[in-house]
Amino acid sequence: MSKKINDFGIEKTLKNLGISKENKGVSSGGKYFASGDLIESYSPTDGQLIAKVKSANPKDYAKVIEAAKSAFKEFRMIPSPKRGELVRQFGNKLREKKDDLGKLVSYEMGKSLQEGLGEVQEMIDICDFAVGLSRQLHGFTMHSERPGHRMYEQYHPLGIVGIISAFNFPVAVWSWNTALSWICGNVTIWKPSEKTPLCGIACQNIIAEVLKENNLPEGISNMIVGDHKIGEQLVSDKNVALVSFTGSTRVGRIVGTNVAQRFGKSILELGGNNAIIISKDADLDMSIIGAVFGAVGTAGQRCTSTRRLIIHESVYDEVKNRLVKAYGQLKIGNPLDEKNHVGPLIDQNAVQQYLDSIKKCKKEGGKFVVEGGVLEGKNYESGCYVKPCIAEVKNSFEIVQHETFAPILYLIKYKNLEDAIAMQNDVPQGLSSAIMTQNLREAELFLSQAGSDCGIANVNIGTSGAEIGGAFGGEKETGGGRESGSDVWKYYMRRQTNTINYSTHLPLAQGIKFDI
């Protein structure tokens, strides 16, 4: 590499986060145990083994469930503002550990250091949001048709919330679910990605400090590292009231079906195939910045990554030429080196999928204006570094209709905005979308009921980089789930309607008479 990894203080980072060479991957609060197979976590940055984690077996899972059930009985009775105090303290611990945790995210997952630090900042932000929300879990009061009666609605905690997260955001998505779950009175069981288990252990170590300092039950926060069988157990368990799953559409279908069969609740955050429409009236300087970051940030491994650029024919060639020039200036390498723009893909399987997608695109007639390929040499010894590439395509290409978790950007030409919106919507996924335009009419049409069919629709910003204050999620094969801000807290609670009769009579609704 351009620098030895030890020059970036990885060993010190691991020590500061309580991670050793061999770890146990099942935890209730700060108590660790595990009886399953060893999982080895390799960094895509340099291909080196970071540490080993002993995974869970079914008996370990049973212990976690019992710890969570026991903790819930106590935790649900703590007033919500007091639960918010737990989250506030957790947020402060994250501030103290931000540099170390951000560095670990970067090294274990492969995203740039700035993105790793940004992910931890998301955790801090959702904690701040949840603390304020802990005093606002309001219901509604309405008038009864019966005299001497009062009606109202209130919200109660669900119980155990299961969280299955993906490698690309190894800590932030967990925190979105966890911070809201806790202020709502739920306890959590987290299955982090097998590709980034050390990030999970680091987070558990941080929250364990807070639980211990406040003399709270350890089972409020649980983690279980394991394979797909442990995930299936979590999904099928009737003790788990809500499962929040982030991952592929293929697996999401299985999760959603299994949870629904037992009448549980699910939040599904699945695939994205996100487009930016670049209008003839766009600010092209802004457009290029938004498109390039959206396409190559996290090496194209975000669910909100920009996959497609739908460009007006009058500015198509200029945008294409600017993109080619911008891609020629990208620096690819060690993500811990802040001079680099693009880090590695997560593993060799991701590299192969990237290569297969390029091959399919060419077979369908795609013309690459920036060629892809795997980088080789002493700076890329992990074999996970690839070239961000750009292809001219048709939206109808089969490969374009699929989400490729890699830095492949597709260029598509359009004549009028209605056609552009139709192309934007004409994919199975519906997560994030954007239009670049200085034309108010175009912007409003894009945001109208005749516009984008995605859960997120932006004007003059890219598809990637959502703030925690808004509800995050998408439509169609993206799953329909929502996480993070707005009124998403209601997903983590059960709704109850109450009627109180304070009169001396028992009138029935709808004027029904029942005299004895």
ROMI-84129 format. One record per residue (C-alpha): residue number from 0; residue in one letter; x, y, z. Coordinates in steps of 0.2 Angstrom, whole numbers. Layout:
NUM,A,X,Y,Z .
...
//
This chain:
0,M,0,0,0 .
1,S,5,18,-1 .
2,K,8,17,18 .
3,K,8,2,29 .
4,I,-8,-1,38 .
5,N,1,0,55 .
6,D,5,18,50 .
7,F,-14,22,52 .
8,G,-14,15,70 .
9,I,-26,0,67 .
10,E,-19,-10,81 .
11,K,-22,4,93 .
12,T,-39,7,86 .
13,L,-44,-11,90 .
14,K,-37,-10,107 .
15,N,-47,6,111 .
16,L,-63,-2,105 .
17,G,-60,-18,116 .
18,I,-57,-29,101 .
19,S,-44,-43,103 .
20,K,-37,-56,90 .
21,E,-50,-68,95 .
22,N,-68,-63,101 .
23,K,-84,-70,106 .
24,G,-98,-65,95 .
25,V,-114,-66,106 .
26,S,-117,-53,119 .
27,S,-131,-47,131 .
28,G,-124,-30,136 .
29,G,-106,-33,141 .
30,K,-107,-52,144 .
31,Y,-100,-62,129 .
32,F,-102,-80,125 .
33,A,-102,-91,109 .
34,S,-101,-109,105 .
35,G,-101,-109,86 .
36,D,-88,-109,72 .
37,L,-75,-96,70 .
38,I,-78,-82,58 .
39,E,-62,-73,51 .
40,S,-64,-54,47 .
41,Y,-52,-49,33 .
42,S,-50,-31,27 .
43,P,-53,-28,9 .
44,T,-41,-13,11 .
45,D,-25,-25,12 .
46,G,-32,-42,13 .
47,Q,-25,-45,30 .
48,L,-34,-54,44 .
49,I,-40,-42,57 .
50,A,-47,-54,70 .
51,K,-57,-69,73 .
52,V,-75,-70,80 .
53,K,-83,-86,87 .
54,S,-101,-86,81 .
55,A,-117,-92,88 .
56,N,-126,-108,88 .
57,P,-144,-112,92 .
58,K,-141,-113,111 .
59,D,-132,-97,111 .
60,Y,-147,-89,102 .
61,A,-159,-96,115 .
62,K,-149,-88,129 .
63,V,-150,-71,120 .
64,I,-169,-72,118 .
65,E,-171,-76,137 .
66,A,-160,-61,142 .
67,A,-170,-50,130 .
68,K,-187,-56,137 .
69,S,-182,-53,155 .
70,A,-174,-36,151 .
71,F,-190,-30,142 .
72,K,-201,-33,157 .
73,E,-191,-20,167 .
74,F,-186,-8,153 .
75,R,-204,-5,146 .
76,M,-209,2,164 .
77,I,-195,15,163 .
78,P,-202,32,158 .
79,S,-198,36,140 .
80,P,-188,52,144 .
81,K,-178,41,156 .
82,R,-175,29,142 .
83,G,-170,44,131 .
84,E,-156,48,144 .
85,L,-149,31,140 .
86,V,-148,36,122 .
87,R,-141,53,126 .
88,Q,-127,45,136 .
89,F,-124,32,121 .
90,G,-122,47,109 .
91,N,-109,55,120 .
92,K,-99,39,121 .
93,L,-100,39,102 .
94,R,-93,56,102 .
95,E,-78,50,112 .
96,K,-75,35,101 .
97,K,-79,43,84 .
98,D,-62,43,77 .
99,D,-58,25,82 .
100,L,-75,18,77 .
101,G,-75,28,60 .
102,K,-57,21,57 .
103,L,-63,3,60 .
104,V,-78,5,49 .
105,S,-66,11,35 .
106,Y,-54,-3,37 .
107,E,-66,-18,40 .
108,M,-78,-12,27 .
109,G,-67,-3,14 .
110,K,-76,14,13 .
111,S,-66,30,14 .
112,L,-61,37,31 .
113,Q,-72,52,28 .
114,E,-87,41,25 .
115,G,-83,30,40 .
116,L,-82,45,51 .
117,G,-98,51,43 .
118,E,-107,35,47 .
119,V,-103,37,66 .
120,Q,-109,55,65 .
121,E,-125,47,58 .
122,M,-126,37,74 .
123,I,-123,53,85 .
124,D,-137,62,75 .
125,I,-150,48,77 .
126,C,-146,48,96 .
127,D,-149,67,97 .
128,F,-165,65,87 .
129,A,-171,50,98 .
130,V,-167,60,114 .
131,G,-179,74,109 .
132,L,-192,62,103 .
133,S,-192,52,119 .
134,R,-203,67,126 .
135,Q,-215,67,111 .
136,L,-222,49,109 .
137,H,-239,56,109 .
138,G,-256,48,105 .
139,F,-272,57,100 .
140,T,-288,61,109 .
141,M,-305,62,100 .
142,H,-323,65,104 .
143,S,-334,50,108 .
144,E,-352,49,101 .
145,R,-358,43,118 .
146,P,-360,56,132 .
147,G,-349,54,147 .
148,H,-336,45,137 .
149,R,-318,49,132 .
150,M,-308,41,118 .
151,Y,-290,42,115 .
152,E,-276,32,107 .
153,Q,-259,28,114 .
154,Y,-243,18,109 .
155,H,-235,4,119 .
156,P,-218,-4,116 .
157,L,-218,-20,105 .
158,G,-205,-30,114 .
159,I,-190,-38,106 .
160,V,-184,-29,90 .
161,G,-173,-39,78 .
162,I,-161,-30,67 .
163,I,-152,-38,53 .
164,S,-140,-26,45 .
165,A,-129,-26,29 .
166,F,-110,-24,27 .
167,N,-111,-7,18 .
168,F,-117,2,33 .
169,P,-110,-9,47 .
170,V,-115,3,61 .
171,A,-127,17,56 .
172,V,-142,7,51 .
173,W,-141,-3,67 .
174,S,-141,14,77 .
175,W,-156,20,67 .
176,N,-166,5,73 .
177,T,-159,4,90 .
178,A,-160,22,96 .
179,L,-179,23,91 .
180,S,-182,5,98 .
181,W,-175,10,115 .
182,I,-184,26,117 .
183,C,-200,17,113 .
184,G,-196,4,127 .
185,N,-191,-11,116 .
186,V,-175,-21,118 .
187,T,-165,-26,103 .
188,I,-156,-41,96 .
189,W,-144,-37,82 .
190,K,-136,-48,69 .
191,P,-123,-38,61 .
192,S,-116,-44,44 .
193,E,-104,-58,44 .
194,K,-92,-47,33 .
195,T,-91,-34,47 .
196,P,-93,-42,64 .
197,L,-80,-32,72 .
198,C,-90,-16,70 .
199,G,-104,-25,79 .
200,I,-93,-30,94 .
201,A,-86,-12,95 .
202,C,-104,-5,96 .
203,Q,-109,-18,109 .
204,N,-94,-13,120 .
205,I,-98,5,119 .
206,I,-117,3,124 .
207,A,-111,-10,138 .
208,E,-102,4,147 .
209,V,-118,14,147 .
210,L,-129,0,153 .
211,K,-117,-4,167 .
212,E,-115,14,173 .
213,N,-134,16,174 .
214,N,-137,-1,182 .
215,L,-148,-7,168 .
216,P,-152,-24,162 .
217,E,-139,-31,150 .
218,G,-152,-39,139 .
219,I,-158,-22,133 .
220,S,-144,-23,119 .
221,N,-140,-40,112 .
222,M,-129,-45,98 .
223,I,-128,-62,89 .
224,V,-114,-65,76 .
225,G,-119,-80,65 .
226,D,-123,-87,48 .
227,H,-139,-87,38 .
228,K,-146,-100,50 .
229,I,-145,-89,65 .
230,G,-154,-75,54 .
231,E,-168,-88,49 .
232,Q,-170,-92,68 .
233,L,-172,-73,72 .
234,V,-184,-70,57 .
235,S,-195,-85,62 .
236,D,-195,-82,81 .
237,K,-213,-77,87 .
238,N,-204,-69,102 .
239,V,-197,-56,90 .
240,A,-211,-43,87 .
241,L,-202,-34,73 .
242,V,-188,-38,61 .
243,S,-179,-24,53 .
244,F,-169,-31,38 .
245,T,-157,-23,27 .
246,G,-151,-32,12 .
247,S,-155,-39,-5 .
248,T,-172,-40,-13 .
249,R,-170,-59,-15 .
250,V,-167,-62,4 .
251,G,-180,-48,8 .
252,R,-194,-58,0 .
253,I,-190,-73,11 .
254,V,-189,-62,27 .
255,G,-205,-53,23 .
256,T,-214,-69,19 .
257,N,-208,-78,35 .
258,V,-212,-64,47 .
259,A,-229,-61,39 .
260,Q,-234,-79,41 .
261,R,-232,-78,60 .
262,F,-241,-61,60 .
263,G,-225,-51,65 .
264,K,-220,-34,59 .
265,S,-206,-31,47 .
266,I,-196,-16,40 .
267,L,-188,-20,24 .
268,E,-174,-10,16 .
269,L,-169,-18,0 .
270,G,-162,-14,-17 .
271,G,-160,2,-25 .
272,N,-158,7,-44 .
273,N,-156,25,-42 .
274,A,-156,38,-56 .
275,I,-152,57,-57 .
276,I,-161,66,-71 .
277,I,-150,80,-78 .
278,S,-161,93,-86 .
279,K,-156,105,-100 .
280,D,-159,118,-87 .
281,A,-147,110,-74 .
282,D,-132,118,-66 .
283,L,-120,106,-74 .
284,D,-106,110,-61 .
285,M,-117,104,-47 .
286,S,-124,89,-57 .
287,I,-106,82,-60 .
288,I,-102,83,-42 .
289,G,-118,75,-37 .
290,A,-117,61,-50 .
291,V,-99,57,-47 .
292,F,-100,55,-28 .
293,G,-116,46,-30 .
294,A,-109,33,-42 .
295,V,-92,30,-34 .
296,G,-94,34,-15 .
297,T,-92,18,-5 .
298,A,-86,11,-22 .
299,G,-104,10,-27 .
300,Q,-109,-1,-13 .
301,R,-123,10,-6 .
302,C,-142,6,-8 .
303,T,-143,24,-13 .
304,S,-129,24,-25 .
305,T,-132,33,-42 .
306,R,-134,19,-55 .
307,R,-141,29,-69 .
308,L,-140,46,-76 .
309,I,-154,51,-87 .
310,I,-148,66,-97 .
311,H,-156,78,-109 .
312,E,-150,76,-127 .
313,S,-145,94,-128 .
314,V,-132,93,-114 .
315,Y,-129,74,-115 .
316,D,-112,76,-124 .
317,E,-106,89,-112 .
318,V,-111,79,-97 .
319,K,-103,64,-104 .
320,N,-86,73,-108 .
321,R,-86,81,-90 .
322,L,-89,64,-82 .
323,V,-75,56,-92 .
324,K,-63,70,-86 .
325,A,-69,68,-68 .
326,Y,-67,49,-68 .
327,G,-49,52,-75 .
328,Q,-45,62,-59 .
329,L,-51,49,-46 .
330,K,-39,42,-35 .
331,I,-41,24,-30 .
332,G,-33,16,-15 .
333,N,-31,13,4 .
334,P,-47,21,11 .
335,L,-38,26,26 .
336,D,-28,38,16 .
337,E,-38,54,14 .
338,K,-31,58,-3 .
339,N,-40,44,-11 .
340,H,-58,45,-17 .
341,V,-62,27,-19 .
342,G,-58,11,-9 .
343,P,-61,-7,-12 .
344,L,-76,-18,-15 .
345,I,-80,-29,1 .
346,D,-73,-45,-6 .
347,Q,-69,-56,-21 .
348,N,-87,-61,-24 .
349,A,-91,-43,-26 .
350,V,-77,-41,-38 .
351,Q,-83,-56,-48 .
352,Q,-101,-48,-49 .
353,Y,-94,-32,-55 .
354,L,-85,-41,-69 .
355,D,-100,-51,-73 .
356,S,-111,-35,-74 .
357,I,-98,-27,-86 .
358,K,-98,-42,-97 .
359,K,-117,-43,-98 .
360,C,-118,-24,-102 .
361,K,-107,-26,-116 .
362,K,-116,-41,-123 .
363,E,-132,-32,-123 .
364,G,-124,-18,-133 .
365,G,-118,-6,-119 .
366,K,-104,6,-125 .
367,F,-91,9,-111 .
368,V,-84,27,-112 .
369,V,-74,24,-96 .
370,E,-68,6,-96 .
371,G,-68,-5,-80 .
372,G,-57,-18,-73 .
373,V,-48,-25,-58 .
374,L,-33,-15,-52 .
375,E,-17,-25,-49 .
376,G,0,-21,-41 .
377,K,8,-17,-24 .
378,N,-5,-4,-19 .
379,Y,-20,-16,-23 .
380,E,-14,-33,-15 .
381,S,-31,-37,-8 .
382,G,-38,-40,-26 .
383,C,-53,-30,-21 .
384,Y,-49,-13,-30 .
385,V,-59,-10,-46 .
386,K,-60,4,-59 .
387,P,-76,15,-58 .
388,C,-83,14,-76 .
389,I,-96,22,-86 .
390,A,-107,14,-100 .
391,E,-120,21,-113 .
392,V,-135,10,-112 .
393,K,-154,9,-114 .
394,N,-165,9,-99 .
395,S,-173,-7,-106 .
396,F,-157,-17,-105 .
397,E,-159,-32,-93 .
398,I,-143,-28,-83 .
399,V,-149,-10,-81 .
400,Q,-165,-16,-73 .
401,H,-154,-25,-59 .
402,E,-145,-17,-45 .
403,T,-126,-20,-46 .
404,F,-117,-16,-30 .
405,A,-102,-9,-38 .
406,P,-96,8,-46 .
407,I,-104,5,-63 .
408,L,-113,21,-70 .
409,Y,-126,20,-84 .
410,L,-129,35,-96 .
411,I,-146,36,-104 .
412,K,-152,50,-116 .
413,Y,-169,58,-116 .
414,K,-179,71,-126 .
415,N,-193,77,-114 .
416,L,-196,76,-95 .
417,E,-211,65,-96 .
418,D,-200,52,-104 .
419,A,-186,54,-92 .
420,I,-198,52,-77 .
421,A,-205,36,-86 .
422,M,-188,29,-88 .
423,Q,-183,34,-70 .
424,N,-198,24,-64 .
425,D,-197,10,-76 .
426,V,-186,-2,-65 .
427,P,-192,-14,-51 .
428,Q,-184,-4,-37 .
429,G,-190,12,-30 .
430,L,-178,19,-17 .
431,S,-169,36,-21 .
432,S,-171,48,-36 .
433,A,-166,65,-40 .
434,I,-167,79,-53 .
435,M,-155,92,-57 .
436,T,-164,108,-64 .
437,Q,-166,126,-61 .
438,N,-183,125,-69 .
439,L,-197,126,-56 .
440,R,-210,118,-66 .
441,E,-198,103,-69 .
442,A,-194,102,-51 .
443,E,-212,102,-46 .
444,L,-218,89,-59 .
445,F,-204,78,-53 .
446,L,-210,79,-35 .
447,S,-229,78,-40 .
448,Q,-240,62,-41 .
449,A,-235,61,-59 .
450,G,-217,61,-55 .
451,S,-204,50,-46 .
452,D,-211,34,-38 .
453,C,-197,32,-26 .
454,G,-197,34,-7 .
455,I,-184,48,-9 .
456,A,-185,61,-22 .
457,N,-173,76,-22 .
458,V,-170,92,-32 .
459,N,-153,98,-35 .
460,I,-144,86,-24 .
461,G,-139,68,-28 .
462,T,-147,51,-23 .
463,S,-135,47,-9 .
464,G,-132,55,8 .
465,A,-149,55,17 .
466,E,-151,65,33 .
467,I,-158,56,48 .
468,G,-172,69,51 .
469,G,-182,62,36 .
470,A,-190,44,35 .
471,F,-178,33,25 .
472,G,-184,19,13 .
473,G,-192,15,-3 .
474,E,-206,8,-13 .
475,K,-209,-7,-25 .
476,E,-195,-20,-23 .
477,T,-186,-9,-11 .
478,G,-198,-16,2 .
479,G,-209,-1,8 .
480,G,-200,0,25 .
481,R,-195,16,33 .
482,E,-182,20,46 .
483,S,-173,34,55 .
484,G,-183,51,56 .
485,S,-200,59,55 .
486,D,-214,48,63 .
487,V,-205,32,60 .
488,W,-205,28,79 .
489,K,-223,22,76 .
490,Y,-216,7,67 .
491,Y,-208,2,84 .
492,M,-224,3,94 .
493,R,-241,-5,95 .
494,R,-256,6,94 .
495,Q,-270,5,106 .
496,T,-287,13,106 .
497,N,-295,17,123 .
498,T,-312,22,128 .
499,I,-316,27,146 .
500,N,-334,28,152 .
501,Y,-335,41,167 .
502,S,-354,42,167 .
503,T,-367,32,177 .
504,H,-374,24,161 .
505,L,-368,11,148 .
506,P,-374,18,131 .
507,L,-369,7,116 .
508,A,-361,14,101 .
509,Q,-372,17,85 .
510,G,-387,20,96 .
511,I,-389,1,99 .
512,K,-402,-3,113 .
513,F,-399,-18,124 .
514,D,-410,-17,139 .
515,I,-411,-31,152 .
//
